[in-house]
Amino acid sequence: MKISKLKFFNIQINKVDYSDILRFLMDSSFDEEQKNISYANIQTINLALKDYKFGEVLNKFSLIHPDGIGVFLASKFLYGKNGFTKRITGSDFYIELINKSLKEKWSIFFFGDTEESLSKIQKRHPELKIAGSCNGFRYNNDNLIIEINNSNPDILVVGLGSPKQEEWIIENKGSINTKIIIAVGDGIKVFAGTKKRGIKLMRKLGLEWLVRLLNDPNRLWKRYLFGIPLFIFRVIKYKFINLKTAYNHEK
């Protein structure tokens, strides 16, 4: 399955919607080659611009899906009608992933978040095949990889936050026998049913970030109140530089 990409500064983001990602997962379940999936939102892109090595790590993933209203709008500003066709969010994708896993009877190993969150996943989804779990704060890496391989999951879900989760996946993927590894950030809370997302209208308007900020201001205020304006400035600058470069080529 070939999926086109858009260049965002130093990383490549795939032009996909939920059905594309699920089809990619289906194809990957029959492939011999391991596939790795992560996401790109405003924070991820800002991190990749601050640390170019992290950008290189992201570009090693099999698929990077856009995440959130900011990246969607930026794609339209930068690429017009060739930007992303749909606004997608990781949180909505994980719900799609749960439903698909139930239908296909895929087993999942969850690595990340806390024991409390992990313990709620099976209670919320009693029919979901959970191969195993490990919290993201206290673990022995060698023992964890042995546990993952012994449980033989169809999918490994990693929620350590960026850039740690992406770096962990690229560093350890060769030792893991799972065909699909997905980085989800705090998306494990979606599986557990504990992520506060706001009412449907706020989601539709792309204001989930505001709900998260209000619910966890001490941790997120800098990310949003500084990160969003910084991202907007970078996108405008990137557009201006590209236009200027194109104009100079035409002269």
C-alpha positions as CSV (number, residue, x, y, z in Angstrom):
1,M,0.0,0.0,0.0
2,K,1.6,3.3,-1.2
3,I,0.7,6.4,0.7
4,S,1.7,9.9,-0.3
5,K,3.4,12.3,2.1
6,L,3.6,16.0,2.8
7,K,6.9,17.7,3.9
8,F,6.6,19.6,7.2
9,F,9.9,21.3,7.8
10,N,12.3,18.3,8.4
11,I,9.7,15.5,8.7
12,Q,7.4,13.7,6.3
13,I,3.8,13.2,7.3
14,N,1.5,10.7,5.5
15,K,-1.7,11.9,3.8
16,V,-4.1,9.5,5.5
17,D,-7.5,9.2,7.1
18,Y,-8.7,6.6,9.5
19,S,-9.6,4.0,6.9
20,D,-6.2,4.4,5.3
21,I,-4.4,3.7,8.6
22,L,-6.7,0.7,9.3
23,R,-6.0,-0.7,5.8
24,F,-2.3,-0.2,6.4
25,L,-2.6,-2.2,9.6
26,M,-4.5,-5.0,7.8
27,D,-1.9,-5.2,5.1
28,S,0.9,-5.1,7.7
29,S,-0.6,-8.0,9.6
30,F,0.2,-10.2,6.6
31,D,3.6,-8.7,5.8
32,E,6.9,-10.2,6.9
33,E,8.4,-6.7,7.5
34,Q,7.6,-5.0,10.8
35,K,5.7,-1.7,10.5
36,N,5.9,1.2,13.0
37,I,3.4,4.0,13.3
38,S,3.5,7.3,15.1
39,Y,1.8,10.7,14.9
40,A,2.7,14.3,14.2
41,N,1.0,17.2,16.0
42,I,2.1,20.7,16.9
43,Q,4.2,19.5,19.8
44,T,5.9,16.7,17.8
45,I,6.8,19.1,15.0
46,N,8.2,21.7,17.4
47,L,10.3,19.0,19.1
48,A,11.6,17.8,15.8
49,L,12.6,21.4,14.9
50,K,14.3,21.8,18.3
51,D,16.1,18.5,18.0
52,Y,16.9,17.4,14.4
53,K,18.0,14.0,15.6
54,F,14.4,13.4,16.7
55,G,13.3,14.4,13.3
56,E,15.5,11.8,11.8
57,V,14.0,9.2,14.2
58,L,10.5,10.1,13.1
59,N,11.4,9.7,9.4
60,K,12.4,6.1,10.2
61,F,8.8,5.2,10.9
62,S,6.7,3.3,8.4
63,L,3.8,5.8,8.8
64,I,3.4,9.1,10.5
65,H,-0.2,10.3,10.6
66,P,-1.3,13.9,11.2
67,D,-2.8,14.6,14.6
68,G,-5.0,17.6,15.4
69,I,-6.5,20.8,14.0
70,G,-3.2,22.7,14.0
71,V,-1.4,20.4,11.6
72,F,-4.5,20.1,9.4
73,L,-4.8,23.9,9.0
74,A,-1.1,24.3,8.5
75,S,-1.2,21.8,5.6
76,K,-4.0,23.9,3.9
77,F,-2.0,27.1,4.4
78,L,1.2,25.5,3.0
79,Y,-0.2,23.3,0.3
80,G,-3.7,24.5,-0.4
81,K,-6.0,21.9,-2.0
82,N,-3.1,19.4,-1.8
83,G,-3.0,19.6,2.0
84,F,-4.6,16.9,4.2
85,T,-8.1,16.1,3.1
86,K,-9.4,15.4,6.6
87,R,-8.6,16.5,10.1
88,I,-7.9,13.4,12.2
89,T,-6.9,13.0,15.8
90,G,-5.0,10.2,17.5
91,S,-7.7,9.9,20.1
92,D,-10.4,9.1,17.4
93,F,-8.0,6.8,15.7
94,Y,-7.5,4.7,18.9
95,I,-11.2,4.2,19.1
96,E,-11.2,3.0,15.5
97,L,-8.2,0.7,16.4
98,I,-10.1,-0.8,19.4
99,N,-13.1,-1.6,17.2
100,K,-10.9,-3.1,14.5
101,S,-9.0,-5.1,17.0
102,L,-12.2,-6.5,18.4
103,K,-13.4,-7.4,14.9
104,E,-10.2,-9.0,13.8
105,K,-9.4,-10.5,17.2
106,W,-6.0,-8.8,17.3
107,S,-4.1,-9.1,20.6
108,I,-2.4,-6.0,22.0
109,F,0.4,-5.5,24.5
110,F,0.2,-2.1,26.2
111,F,3.4,-0.4,27.3
112,G,3.2,3.0,29.0
113,D,1.2,5.2,31.4
114,T,0.4,3.9,34.9
115,E,-0.7,0.6,36.4
116,E,-4.0,2.3,37.3
117,S,-4.7,3.2,33.6
118,L,-3.6,-0.1,32.3
119,S,-5.8,-2.0,34.7
120,K,-8.9,-0.1,33.4
121,I,-8.5,-1.2,29.8
122,Q,-9.7,-4.7,30.2
123,K,-12.6,-3.6,32.4
124,R,-13.7,-1.1,29.8
125,H,-13.2,-3.5,26.9
126,P,-13.8,-7.0,28.3
127,E,-13.6,-8.7,24.9
128,L,-10.4,-7.0,23.8
129,K,-7.5,-9.5,23.7
130,I,-4.8,-8.1,25.9
131,A,-1.5,-10.0,25.6
132,G,0.1,-8.1,28.4
133,S,1.0,-4.7,29.8
134,C,3.8,-2.8,31.5
135,N,3.7,0.7,33.0
136,G,6.0,3.3,31.5
137,F,7.6,4.5,34.7
138,R,9.1,1.4,36.2
139,Y,10.4,-1.3,33.9
140,N,13.5,-3.3,33.1
141,N,14.0,-3.0,29.3
142,D,15.5,-6.5,28.8
143,N,12.8,-8.2,30.8
144,L,10.1,-6.1,29.0
145,I,11.2,-7.2,25.6
146,I,11.3,-10.9,26.7
147,E,7.7,-10.4,28.1
148,I,6.5,-8.8,24.9
149,N,8.0,-11.6,22.7
150,N,6.7,-14.3,25.0
151,S,3.2,-12.9,24.8
152,N,3.4,-12.7,21.0
153,P,0.9,-9.8,20.5
154,D,-0.3,-8.7,17.1
155,I,0.2,-5.1,18.1
156,L,2.5,-3.4,20.6
157,V,1.1,0.0,21.8
158,V,3.7,2.3,23.3
159,G,2.7,5.4,25.2
160,L,5.7,7.1,26.7
161,G,5.3,10.5,25.2
162,S,7.5,12.1,22.6
163,P,10.4,11.9,21.9
164,K,10.9,9.0,24.4
165,Q,8.5,6.6,22.8
166,E,9.7,7.1,19.2
167,E,13.3,6.7,20.3
168,W,12.5,3.6,22.3
169,I,10.7,2.0,19.3
170,I,13.5,2.7,16.8
171,E,16.1,1.5,19.3
172,N,14.3,-1.7,20.2
173,K,12.2,-2.7,17.2
174,G,14.8,-5.1,16.0
175,S,14.5,-7.2,19.2
176,I,10.7,-7.3,19.1
177,N,8.8,-9.9,17.1
178,T,5.6,-8.0,16.9
179,K,4.6,-7.0,13.3
180,I,3.0,-3.7,14.3
181,I,4.2,-1.1,16.8
182,I,2.2,2.0,17.4
183,A,3.3,5.1,19.4
184,V,0.2,6.7,21.1
185,G,1.5,9.2,23.7
186,D,-1.1,9.6,26.3
187,G,-3.5,7.7,24.1
188,I,-3.5,4.7,26.5
189,K,-5.9,6.8,28.5
190,V,-8.3,6.6,25.5
191,F,-8.2,2.8,25.7
192,A,-8.7,3.1,29.5
193,G,-11.6,5.5,29.0
194,T,-10.0,8.1,31.3
195,K,-8.9,10.8,28.8
196,K,-11.0,14.0,29.1
197,R,-11.9,15.1,25.6
198,G,-14.6,17.7,26.0
199,I,-18.1,17.8,24.4
200,K,-18.5,16.8,20.7
201,L,-18.8,20.5,19.6
202,M,-15.4,21.3,21.1
203,R,-13.9,18.3,19.3
204,K,-15.5,19.3,16.0
205,L,-14.1,22.9,16.4
206,G,-10.7,21.5,17.1
207,L,-10.6,22.7,20.7
208,E,-9.6,19.5,22.5
209,W,-6.3,21.1,23.3
210,L,-8.2,23.7,25.4
211,V,-9.9,21.0,27.4
212,R,-6.6,19.3,28.1
213,L,-5.1,22.6,29.1
214,L,-7.9,23.4,31.5
215,N,-7.7,19.9,33.0
216,D,-3.9,19.8,33.4
217,P,-2.6,23.4,33.3
218,N,0.5,22.8,35.4
219,R,1.9,20.3,32.9
220,L,0.5,21.7,29.6
221,W,0.4,25.5,29.9
222,K,3.9,26.0,28.3
223,R,3.2,23.4,25.6
224,Y,0.1,25.2,24.4
225,L,0.5,28.9,25.3
226,F,4.1,29.0,23.9
227,G,4.0,26.0,21.5
228,I,1.0,27.0,19.4
229,P,2.2,30.6,18.6
230,L,5.7,29.3,17.9
231,F,4.3,26.7,15.5
232,I,2.2,29.4,13.7
233,F,5.3,31.6,13.4
234,R,7.3,28.7,12.0
235,V,4.6,27.8,9.4
236,I,4.3,31.4,8.2
237,K,8.1,31.7,8.0
238,Y,8.3,28.4,6.1
239,K,5.7,29.5,3.6
240,F,7.4,32.8,3.1
241,I,10.8,31.2,2.5
242,N,9.4,28.7,0.1
243,L,7.6,31.4,-1.9
244,K,10.8,33.5,-2.0
245,T,12.9,30.6,-3.1
246,A,10.4,29.8,-5.9
247,Y,10.3,33.4,-7.0
248,N,14.1,33.5,-7.1
249,H,14.2,30.4,-9.3
250,E,11.7,31.9,-11.7
251,K,13.8,35.1,-12.2
